[in-house]
């Protein structure tokens, strides 16, 4: 039960962070495809056999895009 609560908190924290990025006009991608904060947070929290790595793309010293790419565990 504690694990589920922890996952829910992690997911909500990440969703809040990503909603703020989106509010700032930063594009969010999941494995190269446009995505929502909800979809990305869910994928990151339930990922098995790996994790999602953030790839930040910037322009003029500002973040323009964040792509969450799945990386398999070895």
CHARMM-style PDB file with segment names, atoms N, HN, CA, C and O in Angstrom:
ATOM      1  N   UNK     1       0.815  -1.196   0.000  1.00  0.00      PROA
ATOM      2  CA  UNK     1       0.000   0.000   0.000  1.00  0.00      PROA
ATOM      3  C   UNK     1       0.866   1.271   0.000  1.00  0.00      PROA
ATOM      4  O   UNK     1       0.556   2.236  -0.698  1.00  0.00      PROA
ATOM      5  N   UNK     2       1.960   1.262   0.794  1.00  0.00      PROA
ATOM      6  HN  UNK     2       2.211   0.477   1.362  1.00  0.00      PROA
ATOM      7  CA  UNK     2       2.832   2.429   0.841  1.00  0.00      PROA
ATOM      8  C   UNK     2       3.461   2.701  -0.518  1.00  0.00      PROA
ATOM      9  O   UNK     2       3.633   3.855  -0.911  1.00  0.00      PROA
ATOM     10  N   UNK     3       3.805   1.628  -1.236  1.00  0.00      PROA
ATOM     11  HN  UNK     3       3.665   0.691  -0.917  1.00  0.00      PROA
ATOM     12  CA  UNK     3       4.415   1.778  -2.561  1.00  0.00      PROA
ATOM     13  C   UNK     3       3.464   2.504  -3.509  1.00  0.00      PROA
ATOM     14  O   UNK     3       3.895   3.362  -4.280  1.00  0.00      PROA
ATOM     15  N   UNK     4       2.188   2.171  -3.460  1.00  0.00      PROA
ATOM     16  HN  UNK     4       1.838   1.474  -2.835  1.00  0.00      PROA
ATOM     17  CA  UNK     4       1.203   2.805  -4.330  1.00  0.00      PROA
ATOM     18  C   UNK     4       1.072   4.292  -4.009  1.00  0.00      PROA
ATOM     19  O   UNK     4       1.005   5.119  -4.918  1.00  0.00      PROA
ATOM     20  N   UNK     5       1.034   4.632  -2.725  1.00  0.00      PROA
ATOM     21  HN  UNK     5       1.088   3.960  -1.987  1.00  0.00      PROA
ATOM     22  CA  UNK     5       0.946   6.045  -2.313  1.00  0.00      PROA
ATOM     23  C   UNK     5       2.181   6.810  -2.775  1.00  0.00      PROA
ATOM     24  O   UNK     5       2.085   7.950  -3.229  1.00  0.00      PROA
ATOM     25  N   UNK     6       3.349   6.164  -2.655  1.00  0.00      PROA
ATOM     26  HN  UNK     6       3.427   5.238  -2.287  1.00  0.00      PROA
ATOM     27  CA  UNK     6       4.597   6.795  -3.086  1.00  0.00      PROA
ATOM     28  C   UNK     6       4.557   7.059  -4.594  1.00  0.00      PROA
ATOM     29  O   UNK     6       4.940   8.138  -5.045  1.00  0.00      PROA
ATOM     30  N   UNK     7       4.096   6.078  -5.368  1.00  0.00      PROA
ATOM     31  HN  UNK     7       3.785   5.201  -5.001  1.00  0.00      PROA
ATOM     32  CA  UNK     7       3.999   6.249  -6.813  1.00  0.00      PROA
ATOM     33  C   UNK     7       3.020   7.363  -7.171  1.00  0.00      PROA
ATOM     34  O   UNK     7       3.288   8.160  -8.071  1.00  0.00      PROA
ATOM     35  N   UNK     8       1.894   7.422  -6.477  1.00  0.00      PROA
ATOM     36  HN  UNK     8       1.676   6.775  -5.747  1.00  0.00      PROA
ATOM     37  CA  UNK     8       0.907   8.468  -6.744  1.00  0.00      PROA
ATOM     38  C   UNK     8       1.489   9.849  -6.470  1.00  0.00      PROA
ATOM     39  O   UNK     8       1.259  10.788  -7.232  1.00  0.00      PROA
ATOM     40  N   UNK     9       2.246   9.971  -5.375  1.00  0.00      PROA
ATOM     41  HN  UNK     9       2.433   9.208  -4.756  1.00  0.00      PROA
ATOM     42  CA  UNK     9       2.873  11.255  -5.041  1.00  0.00      PROA
ATOM     43  C   UNK     9       3.928  11.625  -6.084  1.00  0.00      PROA
ATOM     44  O   UNK     9       3.994  12.775  -6.520  1.00  0.00      PROA
ATOM     45  N   UNK    10       4.748  10.660  -6.483  1.00  0.00      PROA
ATOM     46  HN  UNK    10       4.695   9.726  -6.129  1.00  0.00      PROA
ATOM     47  CA  UNK    10       5.766  10.916  -7.510  1.00  0.00      PROA
ATOM     48  C   UNK    10       5.107  11.372  -8.804  1.00  0.00      PROA
ATOM     49  O   UNK    10       5.572  12.311  -9.451  1.00  0.00      PROA
ATOM     50  N   UNK    11       4.016  10.697  -9.179  1.00  0.00      PROA
ATOM     51  HN  UNK    11       3.638   9.935  -8.654  1.00  0.00      PROA
ATOM     52  CA  UNK    11       3.327  11.032 -10.418  1.00  0.00      PROA
ATOM     53  C   UNK    11       2.743  12.448 -10.339  1.00  0.00      PROA
ATOM     54  O   UNK    11       2.871  13.221 -11.288  1.00  0.00      PROA
ATOM     55  N   UNK    12       2.113  12.785  -9.235  1.00  0.00      PROA
ATOM     56  HN  UNK    12       2.009  12.157  -8.464  1.00  0.00      PROA
ATOM     57  CA  UNK    12       1.521  14.118  -9.102  1.00  0.00      PROA
ATOM     58  C   UNK    12       2.592  15.207  -9.062  1.00  0.00      PROA
ATOM     59  O   UNK    12       2.409  16.275  -9.647  1.00  0.00      PROA
ATOM     60  N   UNK    13       3.698  14.948  -8.384  1.00  0.00      PROA
ATOM     61  HN  UNK    13       3.846  14.081  -7.909  1.00  0.00      PROA
ATOM     62  CA  UNK    13       4.799  15.923  -8.353  1.00  0.00      PROA
ATOM     63  C   UNK    13       5.351  16.170  -9.751  1.00  0.00      PROA
ATOM     64  O   UNK    13       5.588  17.316 -10.134  1.00  0.00      PROA
ATOM     65  N   UNK    14       5.557  15.102 -10.513  1.00  0.00      PROA
ATOM     66  HN  UNK    14       5.365  14.171 -10.202  1.00  0.00      PROA
ATOM     67  CA  UNK    14       6.080  15.233 -11.871  1.00  0.00      PROA
ATOM     68  C   UNK    14       5.062  15.928 -12.766  1.00  0.00      PROA
ATOM     69  O   UNK    14       5.432  16.785 -13.568  1.00  0.00      PROA
ATOM     70  N   UNK    15       3.794  15.575 -12.642  1.00  0.00      PROA
ATOM     71  HN  UNK    15       3.493  14.879 -11.990  1.00  0.00      PROA
ATOM     72  CA  UNK    15       2.753  16.239 -13.447  1.00  0.00      PROA
ATOM     73  C   UNK    15       2.740  17.738 -13.186  1.00  0.00      PROA
ATOM     74  O   UNK    15       2.620  18.530 -14.120  1.00  0.00      PROA
ATOM     75  N   UNK    16       2.862  18.130 -11.928  1.00  0.00      PROA
ATOM     76  HN  UNK    16       2.959  17.487 -11.169  1.00  0.00      PROA
ATOM     77  CA  UNK    16       2.875  19.560 -11.581  1.00  0.00      PROA
ATOM     78  C   UNK    16       4.073  20.258 -12.220  1.00  0.00      PROA
ATOM     79  O   UNK    16       3.946  21.349 -12.776  1.00  0.00      PROA
ATOM     80  N   UNK    17       5.239  19.615 -12.135  1.00  0.00      PROA
ATOM     81  HN  UNK    17       5.342  18.728 -11.684  1.00  0.00      PROA
ATOM     82  CA  UNK    17       6.449  20.184 -12.743  1.00  0.00      PROA
ATOM     83  C   UNK    17       6.264  20.344 -14.253  1.00  0.00      PROA
ATOM     84  O   UNK    17       6.604  21.381 -14.821  1.00  0.00      PROA
ATOM     85  N   UNK    18       5.727  19.313 -14.890  1.00  0.00      PROA
ATOM     86  HN  UNK    18       5.452  18.471 -14.428  1.00  0.00      PROA
ATOM     87  CA  UNK    18       5.567  19.351 -16.343  1.00  0.00      PROA
ATOM     88  C   UNK    18       4.491  20.338 -16.778  1.00  0.00      PROA
ATOM     89  O   UNK    18       4.620  20.973 -17.825  1.00  0.00      PROA
ATOM     90  N   UNK    19       3.434  20.473 -15.989  1.00  0.00      PROA
ATOM     91  HN  UNK    19       3.329  19.957 -15.138  1.00  0.00      PROA
ATOM     92  CA  UNK    19       2.403  21.485 -16.302  1.00  0.00      PROA
ATOM     93  C   UNK    19       3.022  22.881 -16.283  1.00  0.00      PROA
ATOM     94  O   UNK    19       2.675  23.722 -17.113  1.00  0.00      PROA
ATOM     95  N   UNK    20       3.931  23.134 -15.347  1.00  0.00      PROA
ATOM     96  HN  UNK    20       4.213  22.451 -14.673  1.00  0.00      PROA
ATOM     97  CA  UNK    20       4.597  24.438 -15.276  1.00  0.00      PROA
ATOM     98  C   UNK    20       5.480  24.651 -16.505  1.00  0.00      PROA
ATOM     99  O   UNK    20       5.493  25.746 -17.069  1.00  0.00      PROA
ATOM    100  N   UNK    21       6.214  23.627 -16.924  1.00  0.00      PROA
ATOM    101  HN  UNK    21       6.203  22.738 -16.466  1.00  0.00      PROA
ATOM    102  CA  UNK    21       7.013  23.748 -18.152  1.00  0.00      PROA
ATOM    103  C   UNK    21       6.114  24.082 -19.338  1.00  0.00      PROA
ATOM    104  O   UNK    21       6.426  24.971 -20.131  1.00  0.00      PROA
ATOM    105  N   UNK    22       5.004  23.368 -19.455  1.00  0.00      PROA
ATOM    106  HN  UNK    22       4.751  22.646 -18.811  1.00  0.00      PROA
ATOM    107  CA  UNK    22       4.093  23.595 -20.571  1.00  0.00      PROA
ATOM    108  C   UNK    22       3.535  25.023 -20.517  1.00  0.00      PROA
ATOM    109  O   UNK    22       3.399  25.676 -21.551  1.00  0.00      PROA
ATOM    110  N   UNK    23       3.212  25.506 -19.307  1.00  0.00      PROA
ATOM    111  HN  UNK    23       3.323  24.975 -18.467  1.00  0.00      PROA
ATOM    112  CA  UNK    23       2.705  26.869 -19.144  1.00  0.00      PROA
ATOM    113  C   UNK    23       3.728  27.890 -19.658  1.00  0.00      PROA
ATOM    114  O   UNK    23       3.359  28.947 -20.171  1.00  0.00      PROA
ATOM    115  N   UNK    24       5.009  27.562 -19.514  1.00  0.00      PROA
ATOM    116  HN  UNK    24       5.309  26.704 -19.098  1.00  0.00      PROA
ATOM    117  CA  UNK    24       6.092  28.424 -19.979  1.00  0.00      PROA
ATOM    118  C   UNK    24       6.351  28.288 -21.480  1.00  0.00      PROA
ATOM    119  O   UNK    24       7.238  28.948 -22.020  1.00  0.00      PROA
ATOM    120  N   UNK    25       5.577  27.433 -22.152  1.00  0.00      PROA
ATOM    121  HN  UNK    25       4.856  26.897 -21.713  1.00  0.00      PROA
ATOM    122  CA  UNK    25       5.717  27.270 -23.595  1.00  0.00      PROA
ATOM    123  C   UNK    25       6.738  26.227 -24.014  1.00  0.00      PROA
ATOM    124  O   UNK    25       7.116  26.168 -25.184  1.00  0.00      PROA
ATOM    125  N   UNK    26       7.190  25.402 -23.075  1.00  0.00      PROA
ATOM    126  HN  UNK    26       6.883  25.450 -22.124  1.00  0.00      PROA
ATOM    127  CA  UNK    26       8.165  24.356 -23.391  1.00  0.00      PROA
ATOM    128  C   UNK    26       7.422  23.129 -23.912  1.00  0.00      PROA
ATOM    129  O   UNK    26       6.478  22.645 -23.288  1.00  0.00      PROA
ATOM    130  N   UNK    27       7.864  22.638 -25.059  1.00  0.00      PROA
ATOM    131  HN  UNK    27       8.632  23.031 -25.566  1.00  0.00      PROA
ATOM    132  CA  UNK    27       7.249  21.463 -25.673  1.00  0.00      PROA
ATOM    133  C   UNK    27       7.666  20.205 -24.913  1.00  0.00      PROA
ATOM    134  O   UNK    27       8.829  20.052 -24.542  1.00  0.00      PROA
ATOM    135  N   UNK    28       6.707  19.306 -24.685  1.00  0.00      PROA
ATOM    136  HN  UNK    28       5.762  19.430 -24.986  1.00  0.00      PROA
ATOM    137  CA  UNK    28       6.970  18.053 -23.977  1.00  0.00      PROA
ATOM    138  C   UNK    28       6.789  16.874 -24.918  1.00  0.00      PROA
ATOM    139  O   UNK    28       5.787  16.768 -25.625  1.00  0.00      PROA
ATOM    140  N   UNK    29       7.795  15.977 -24.912  1.00  0.00      PROA
ATOM    141  HN  UNK    29       8.609  16.063 -24.337  1.00  0.00      PROA
ATOM    142  CA  UNK    29       7.766  14.812 -25.782  1.00  0.00      PROA
ATOM    143  C   UNK    29       8.029  13.549 -24.974  1.00  0.00      PROA
ATOM    144  O   UNK    29       8.754  13.570 -23.979  1.00  0.00      PROA
ATOM    145  N   UNK    30       7.435  12.459 -25.415  1.00  0.00      PROA
ATOM    146  HN  UNK    30       6.846  12.442 -26.223  1.00  0.00      PROA
ATOM    147  CA  UNK    30       7.670  11.142 -24.830  1.00  0.00      PROA
ATOM    148  C   UNK    30       8.139  10.247 -25.963  1.00  0.00      PROA
ATOM    149  O   UNK    30       7.375   9.940 -26.878  1.00  0.00      PROA
ATOM    150  N   UNK    31       9.394   9.830 -25.901  1.00  0.00      PROA
ATOM    151  HN  UNK    31      10.014  10.080 -25.157  1.00  0.00      PROA
ATOM    152  CA  UNK    31      10.011   9.035 -26.967  1.00  0.00      PROA
ATOM    153  C   UNK    31       9.824   9.692 -28.340  1.00  0.00      PROA
ATOM    154  O   UNK    31       9.509   9.027 -29.327  1.00  0.00      PROA
ATOM    155  N   UNK    32      10.026  11.016 -28.374  1.00  0.00      PROA
ATOM    156  HN  UNK    32      10.282  11.556 -27.572  1.00  0.00      PROA
ATOM    157  CA  UNK    32       9.999  11.759 -29.633  1.00  0.00      PROA
ATOM    158  C   UNK    32       8.633  12.201 -30.113  1.00  0.00      PROA
ATOM    159  O   UNK    32       8.535  12.883 -31.133  1.00  0.00      PROA
ATOM    160  N   UNK    33       7.573  11.833 -29.408  1.00  0.00      PROA
ATOM    161  HN  UNK    33       7.652  11.280 -28.579  1.00  0.00      PROA
ATOM    162  CA  UNK    33       6.216  12.198 -29.803  1.00  0.00      PROA
ATOM    163  C   UNK    33       5.640  13.209 -28.816  1.00  0.00      PROA
ATOM    164  O   UNK    33       5.842  13.090 -27.607  1.00  0.00      PROA
ATOM    165  N   UNK    34       4.920  14.204 -29.338  1.00  0.00      PROA
ATOM    166  HN  UNK    34       4.756  14.301 -30.319  1.00  0.00      PROA
ATOM    167  CA  UNK    34       4.274  15.183 -28.478  1.00  0.00      PROA
ATOM    168  C   UNK    34       3.406  14.469 -27.450  1.00  0.00      PROA
ATOM    169  O   UNK    34       2.695  13.521 -27.785  1.00  0.00      PROA
ATOM    170  N   UNK    35       3.463  14.922 -26.198  1.00  0.00      PROA
ATOM    171  HN  UNK    35       4.040  15.692 -25.927  1.00  0.00      PROA
ATOM    172  CA  UNK    35       2.751  14.231 -25.136  1.00  0.00      PROA
ATOM    173  C   UNK    35       2.257  15.216 -24.092  1.00  0.00      PROA
ATOM    174  O   UNK    35       2.582  16.402 -24.136  1.00  0.00      PROA
ATOM    175  N   UNK    36       1.468  14.710 -23.153  1.00  0.00      PROA
ATOM    176  HN  UNK    36       1.205  13.746 -23.117  1.00  0.00      PROA
ATOM    177  CA  UNK    36       0.908  15.529 -22.085  1.00  0.00      PROA
ATOM    178  C   UNK    36       1.652  15.258 -20.775  1.00  0.00      PROA
ATOM    179  O   UNK    36       2.295  14.218 -20.632  1.00  0.00      PROA
ATOM    180  N   UNK    37       1.568  16.181 -19.829  1.00  0.00      PROA
ATOM    181  HN  UNK    37       1.046  17.026 -19.945  1.00  0.00      PROA
ATOM    182  CA  UNK    37       2.171  15.931 -18.519  1.00  0.00      PROA
ATOM    183  C   UNK    37       1.653  14.640 -17.882  1.00  0.00      PROA
ATOM    184  O   UNK    37       2.422  13.909 -17.258  1.00  0.00      PROA
ATOM    185  N   UNK    38       0.377  14.359 -18.031  1.00  0.00      PROA
ATOM    186  HN  UNK    38      -0.248  14.953 -18.539  1.00  0.00      PROA
ATOM    187  CA  UNK    38      -0.219  13.155 -17.444  1.00  0.00      PROA
ATOM    188  C   UNK    38       0.385  11.888 -18.050  1.00  0.00      PROA
ATOM    189  O   UNK    38       0.755  10.968 -17.321  1.00  0.00      PROA
ATOM    190  N   UNK    39       0.485  11.839 -19.375  1.00  0.00      PROA
ATOM    191  HN  UNK    39       0.184  12.587 -19.967  1.00  0.00      PROA
ATOM    192  CA  UNK    39       1.036  10.659 -20.047  1.00  0.00      PROA
ATOM    193  C   UNK    39       2.505  10.434 -19.675  1.00  0.00      PROA
ATOM    194  O   UNK    39       2.927   9.303 -19.434  1.00  0.00      PROA
ATOM    195  N   UNK    40       3.266  11.510 -19.631  1.00  0.00      PROA
ATOM    196  HN  UNK    40       2.923  12.429 -19.827  1.00  0.00      PROA
ATOM    197  CA  UNK    40       4.686  11.396 -19.318  1.00  0.00      PROA
ATOM    198  C   UNK    40       4.880  10.940 -17.877  1.00  0.00      PROA
ATOM    199  O   UNK    40       5.675  10.038 -17.614  1.00  0.00      PROA
ATOM    200  N   UNK    41       4.165  11.555 -16.947  1.00  0.00      PROA
ATOM    201  HN  UNK    41       3.520  12.289 -17.160  1.00  0.00      PROA
ATOM    202  CA  UNK    41       4.297  11.189 -15.538  1.00  0.00      PROA
ATOM    203  C   UNK    41       3.942   9.729 -15.326  1.00  0.00      PROA
ATOM    204  O   UNK    41       4.637   9.020 -14.599  1.00  0.00      PROA
ATOM    205  N   UNK    42       2.877   9.278 -15.948  1.00  0.00      PROA
ATOM    206  HN  UNK    42       2.312   9.854 -16.539  1.00  0.00      PROA
ATOM    207  CA  UNK    42       2.465   7.878 -15.808  1.00  0.00      PROA
ATOM    208  C   UNK    42       3.551   6.942 -16.340  1.00  0.00      PROA
ATOM    209  O   UNK    42       3.915   5.970 -15.678  1.00  0.00      PROA
ATOM    210  N   UNK    43       4.059   7.231 -17.517  1.00  0.00      PROA
ATOM    211  HN  UNK    43       3.763   8.020 -18.055  1.00  0.00      PROA
ATOM    212  CA  UNK    43       5.097   6.389 -18.120  1.00  0.00      PROA
ATOM    213  C   UNK    43       6.348   6.338 -17.240  1.00  0.00      PROA
ATOM    214  O   UNK    43       6.943   5.273 -17.069  1.00  0.00      PROA
ATOM    215  N   UNK    44       6.744   7.475 -16.685  1.00  0.00      PROA
ATOM    216  HN  UNK    44       6.261   8.339 -16.824  1.00  0.00      PROA
ATOM    217  CA  UNK    44       7.951   7.526 -15.859  1.00  0.00      PROA
ATOM    218  C   UNK    44       7.792   6.725 -14.568  1.00  0.00      PROA
ATOM    219  O   UNK    44       8.724   6.046 -14.139  1.00  0.00      PROA
ATOM    220  N   UNK    45       6.626   6.802 -13.957  1.00  0.00      PROA
ATOM    221  HN  UNK    45       5.868   7.354 -14.305  1.00  0.00      PROA
ATOM    222  CA  UNK    45       6.404   6.141 -12.669  1.00  0.00      PROA
ATOM    223  C   UNK    45       6.241   4.629 -12.827  1.00  0.00      PROA
ATOM    224  O   UNK    45       6.688   3.873 -11.964  1.00  0.00      PROA
ATOM    225  N   UNK    46       5.611   4.177 -13.911  1.00  0.00      PROA
ATOM    226  HN  UNK    46       5.248   4.791 -14.612  1.00  0.00      PROA
ATOM    227  CA  UNK    46       5.355   2.738 -14.046  1.00  0.00      PROA
ATOM    228  C   UNK    46       6.383   2.017 -14.919  1.00  0.00      PROA
ATOM    229  O   UNK    46       6.245   0.821 -15.175  1.00  0.00      PROA
ATOM    230  N   UNK    47       7.412   2.733 -15.377  1.00  0.00      PROA
ATOM    231  HN  UNK    47       7.524   3.705 -15.169  1.00  0.00      PROA
ATOM    232  CA  UNK    47       8.422   2.123 -16.251  1.00  0.00      PROA
ATOM    233  C   UNK    47       9.040   0.889 -15.593  1.00  0.00      PROA
ATOM    234  O   UNK    47       9.484   0.931 -14.445  1.00  0.00      PROA
ATOM    235  N   UNK    48       9.056  -0.190 -16.338  1.00  0.00      PROA
ATOM    236  HN  UNK    48       8.695  -0.224 -17.270  1.00  0.00      PROA
ATOM    237  CA  UNK    48       9.699  -1.421 -15.884  1.00  0.00      PROA
ATOM    238  C   UNK    48      10.868  -1.722 -16.817  1.00  0.00      PROA
ATOM    239  O   UNK    48      10.837  -1.357 -17.992  1.00  0.00      PROA
ATOM    240  N   UNK    49      11.876  -2.372 -16.306  1.00  0.00      PROA
ATOM    241  HN  UNK    49      11.901  -2.668 -15.351  1.00  0.00      PROA
ATOM    242  CA  UNK    49      13.063  -2.756 -17.086  1.00  0.00      PROA
ATOM    243  C   UNK    49      13.814  -1.557 -17.649  1.00  0.00      PROA
ATOM    244  O   UNK    49      14.528  -1.669 -18.646  1.00  0.00      PROA
ATOM    245  N   UNK    50      13.645  -0.399 -16.994  1.00  0.00      PROA
ATOM    246  HN  UNK    50      13.065  -0.308 -16.184  1.00  0.00      PROA
ATOM    247  CA  UNK    50      14.359   0.780 -17.445  1.00  0.00      PROA
ATOM    248  C   UNK    50      13.814   2.024 -16.782  1.00  0.00      PROA
ATOM    249  O   UNK    50      13.063   1.972 -15.808  1.00  0.00      PROA
ATOM    250  N   UNK    51      14.225   3.150 -17.349  1.00  0.00      PROA
ATOM    251  HN  UNK    51      14.835   3.193 -18.140  1.00  0.00      PROA
ATOM    252  CA  UNK    51      13.797   4.442 -16.823  1.00  0.00      PROA
ATOM    253  C   UNK    51      13.720   5.441 -17.966  1.00  0.00      PROA
ATOM    254  O   UNK    51      14.185   5.168 -19.073  1.00  0.00      PROA
ATOM    255  N   UNK    52      13.140   6.584 -17.696  1.00  0.00      PROA
ATOM    256  HN  UNK    52      12.762   6.806 -16.796  1.00  0.00      PROA
ATOM    257  CA  UNK    52      13.083   7.638 -18.703  1.00  0.00      PROA
ATOM    258  C   UNK    52      14.131   8.694 -18.392  1.00  0.00      PROA
ATOM    259  O   UNK    52      14.230   9.179 -17.265  1.00  0.00      PROA
ATOM    260  N   UNK    53      14.918   9.045 -19.420  1.00  0.00      PROA
ATOM    261  HN  UNK    53      14.838   8.651 -20.335  1.00  0.00      PROA
ATOM    262  CA  UNK    53      15.953  10.052 -19.309  1.00  0.00      PROA
ATOM    263  C   UNK    53      15.440  11.329 -19.985  1.00  0.00      PROA
ATOM    264  O   UNK    53      14.832  11.281 -21.054  1.00  0.00      PROA
ATOM    265  N   UNK    54      15.692  12.447 -19.351  1.00  0.00      PROA
ATOM    266  HN  UNK    54      16.186  12.487 -18.482  1.00  0.00      PROA
ATOM    267  CA  UNK    54      15.281  13.727 -19.931  1.00  0.00      PROA
ATOM    268  C   UNK    54      16.356  14.230 -20.879  1.00  0.00      PROA
ATOM    269  O   UNK    54      17.545  14.219 -20.558  1.00  0.00      PROA
ATOM    270  N   UNK    55      15.922  14.667 -22.045  1.00  0.00      PROA
ATOM    271  HN  UNK    55      14.956  14.675 -22.306  1.00  0.00      PROA
ATOM    272  CA  UNK    55      16.815  15.269 -23.031  1.00  0.00      PROA
ATOM    273  C   UNK    55      16.312  16.688 -23.269  1.00  0.00      PROA
ATOM    274  O   UNK    55      15.265  16.892 -23.884  1.00  0.00      PROA
ATOM    275  N   UNK    56      17.071  17.667 -22.772  1.00  0.00      PROA
ATOM    276  HN  UNK    56      17.921  17.502 -22.272  1.00  0.00      PROA
ATOM    277  CA  UNK    56      16.679  19.068 -22.883  1.00  0.00      PROA
ATOM    278  C   UNK    56      17.247  19.658 -24.173  1.00  0.00      PROA
ATOM    279  O   UNK    56      18.416  19.453 -24.497  1.00  0.00      PROA
ATOM    280  N   UNK    57      16.411  20.385 -24.899  1.00  0.00      PROA
ATOM    281  HN  UNK    57      15.461  20.551 -24.635  1.00  0.00      PROA
ATOM    282  CA  UNK    57      16.842  21.081 -26.103  1.00  0.00      PROA
ATOM    283  C   UNK    57      16.583  22.564 -25.879  1.00  0.00      PROA
ATOM    284  O   UNK    57      15.490  22.962 -25.477  1.00  0.00      PROA
ATOM    285  N   UNK    58      17.594  23.366 -26.141  1.00  0.00      PROA
ATOM    286  HN  UNK    58      18.482  23.042 -26.468  1.00  0.00      PROA
ATOM    287  CA  UNK    58      17.460  24.789 -25.896  1.00  0.00      PROA
ATOM    288  C   UNK    58      17.788  25.627 -27.106  1.00  0.00      PROA
ATOM    289  O   UNK    58      18.292  25.150 -28.123  1.00  0.00      PROA
ATOM    290  N   UNK    59      17.477  26.901 -26.949  1.00  0.00      PROA
ATOM    291  HN  UNK    59      17.067  27.289 -26.124  1.00  0.00      PROA
ATOM    292  CA  UNK    59      17.761  27.869 -27.998  1.00  0.00      PROA
ATOM    293  C   UNK    59      17.909  29.222 -27.322  1.00  0.00      PROA
ATOM    294  O   UNK    59      17.054  29.612 -26.527  1.00  0.00      PROA
ATOM    295  N   UNK    60      18.958  29.926 -27.621  1.00  0.00      PROA
ATOM    296  HN  UNK    60      19.653  29.609 -28.267  1.00  0.00      PROA
ATOM    297  CA  UNK    60      19.165  31.235 -27.024  1.00  0.00      PROA
ATOM    298  C   UNK    60      19.290  31.197 -25.512  1.00  0.00      PROA
ATOM    299  O   UNK    60      18.909  32.149 -24.831  1.00  0.00      PROA
ATOM    300  N   UNK    61      19.824  30.098 -24.980  1.00  0.00      PROA
ATOM    301  HN  UNK    61      20.134  29.325 -25.533  1.00  0.00      PROA
ATOM    302  CA  UNK    61      20.010  29.970 -23.546  1.00  0.00      PROA
ATOM    303  C   UNK    61      18.754  29.584 -22.778  1.00  0.00      PROA
ATOM    304  O   UNK    61      18.767  29.567 -21.547  1.00  0.00      PROA
ATOM    305  N   UNK    62      17.667  29.274 -23.483  1.00  0.00      PROA
ATOM    306  HN  UNK    62      17.657  29.288 -24.483  1.00  0.00      PROA
ATOM    307  CA  UNK    62      16.416  28.878 -22.830  1.00  0.00      PROA
ATOM    308  C   UNK    62      15.997  27.485 -23.285  1.00  0.00      PROA
ATOM    309  O   UNK    62      16.239  27.092 -24.426  1.00  0.00      PROA
ATOM    310  N   UNK    63      15.367  26.748 -22.380  1.00  0.00      PROA
ATOM    311  HN  UNK    63      15.170  27.067 -21.453  1.00  0.00      PROA
ATOM    312  CA  UNK    63      14.841  25.420 -22.722  1.00  0.00      PROA
ATOM    313  C   UNK    63      13.630  25.598 -23.631  1.00  0.00      PROA
ATOM    314  O   UNK    63      12.727  26.377 -23.326  1.00  0.00      PROA
ATOM    315  N   UNK    64      13.616  24.880 -24.735  1.00  0.00      PROA
ATOM    316  HN  UNK    64      14.350  24.248 -24.983  1.00  0.00      PROA
ATOM    317  CA  UNK    64      12.500  24.937 -25.682  1.00  0.00      PROA
ATOM    318  C   UNK    64      11.711  23.627 -25.724  1.00  0.00      PROA
ATOM    319  O   UNK    64      10.522  23.611 -26.039  1.00  0.00      PROA
ATOM    320  N   UNK    65      12.410  22.514 -25.394  1.00  0.00      PROA
ATOM    321  HN  UNK    65      13.377  22.527 -25.138  1.00  0.00      PROA
ATOM    322  CA  UNK    65      11.792  21.194 -25.538  1.00  0.00      PROA
ATOM    323  C   UNK    65      12.428  20.239 -24.540  1.00  0.00      PROA
ATOM    324  O   UNK    65      13.630  20.293 -24.282  1.00  0.00      PROA
ATOM    325  N   UNK    66      11.591  19.355 -23.980  1.00  0.00      PROA
ATOM    326  HN  UNK    66      10.614  19.310 -24.189  1.00  0.00      PROA
ATOM    327  CA  UNK    66      12.097  18.279 -23.125  1.00  0.00      PROA
ATOM    328  C   UNK    66      11.535  16.980 -23.680  1.00  0.00      PROA
ATOM    329  O   UNK    66      10.320  16.804 -23.771  1.00  0.00      PROA
ATOM    330  N   UNK    67      12.436  16.067 -24.050  1.00  0.00      PROA
ATOM    331  HN  UNK    67      13.423  16.210 -23.975  1.00  0.00      PROA
ATOM    332  CA  UNK    67      12.030  14.759 -24.552  1.00  0.00      PROA
ATOM    333  C   UNK    67      12.390  13.713 -23.498  1.00  0.00      PROA
ATOM    334  O   UNK    67      13.538  13.619 -23.063  1.00  0.00      PROA
ATOM    335  N   UNK    68      11.405  12.941 -23.105  1.00  0.00      PROA
ATOM    336  HN  UNK    68      10.473  13.017 -23.459  1.00  0.00      PROA
ATOM    337  CA  UNK    68      11.625  11.838 -22.162  1.00  0.00      PROA
ATOM    338  C   UNK    68      11.828  10.580 -22.990  1.00  0.00      PROA
ATOM    339  O   UNK    68      10.899  10.100 -23.640  1.00  0.00      PROA
ATOM    340  N   UNK    69      13.055  10.043 -22.966  1.00  0.00      PROA
ATOM    341  HN  UNK    69      13.809  10.433 -22.438  1.00  0.00      PROA
ATOM    342  CA  UNK    69      13.394   8.858 -23.753  1.00  0.00      PROA
ATOM    343  C   UNK    69      13.618   7.667 -22.850  1.00  0.00      PROA
ATOM    344  O   UNK    69      14.324   7.762 -21.846  1.00  0.00      PROA
ATOM    345  N   UNK    70      13.013   6.539 -23.207  1.00  0.00      PROA
ATOM    346  HN  UNK    70      12.439   6.462 -24.022  1.00  0.00      PROA
ATOM    347  CA  UNK    70      13.152   5.317 -22.423  1.00  0.00      PROA
ATOM    348  C   UNK    70      14.544   4.734 -22.611  1.00  0.00      PROA
ATOM    349  O   UNK    70      15.038   4.614 -23.732  1.00  0.00      PROA
ATOM    350  N   UNK    71      15.167   4.373 -21.491  1.00  0.00      PROA
ATOM    351  HN  UNK    71      14.765   4.470 -20.580  1.00  0.00      PROA
ATOM    352  CA  UNK    71      16.490   3.761 -21.500  1.00  0.00      PROA
ATOM    353  C   UNK    71      16.370   2.444 -20.743  1.00  0.00      PROA
ATOM    354  O   UNK    71      15.995   2.426 -19.571  1.00  0.00      PROA
ATOM    355  N   UNK    72      16.689   1.347 -21.417  1.00  0.00      PROA
ATOM    356  HN  UNK    72      16.994   1.362 -22.370  1.00  0.00      PROA
ATOM    357  CA  UNK    72      16.590   0.020 -20.786  1.00  0.00      PROA
ATOM    358  C   UNK    72      17.701  -0.202 -19.785  1.00  0.00      PROA
ATOM    359  O   UNK    72      18.835   0.234 -19.983  1.00  0.00      PROA
ATOM    360  N   UNK    73      17.354  -0.897 -18.688  1.00  0.00      PROA
ATOM    361  HN  UNK    73      16.432  -1.252 -18.527  1.00  0.00      PROA
ATOM    362  CA  UNK    73      18.358  -1.328 -17.730  1.00  0.00      PROA
ATOM    363  C   UNK    73      19.202  -2.418 -18.382  1.00  0.00      PROA
ATOM    364  O   UNK    73      18.715  -3.187 -19.211  1.00  0.00      PROA
ATOM    365  N   UNK    74      20.463  -2.471 -17.996  1.00  0.00      PROA
ATOM    366  HN  UNK    74      20.859  -1.846 -17.322  1.00  0.00      PROA
ATOM    367  CA  UNK    74      21.331  -3.510 -18.539  1.00  0.00      PROA
ATOM    368  C   UNK    74      21.335  -4.722 -17.654  1.00  0.00      PROA
ATOM    369  OT1 UNK    74      22.014  -5.704 -17.955  1.00  0.00      PROA
TER     370      UNK     74
END
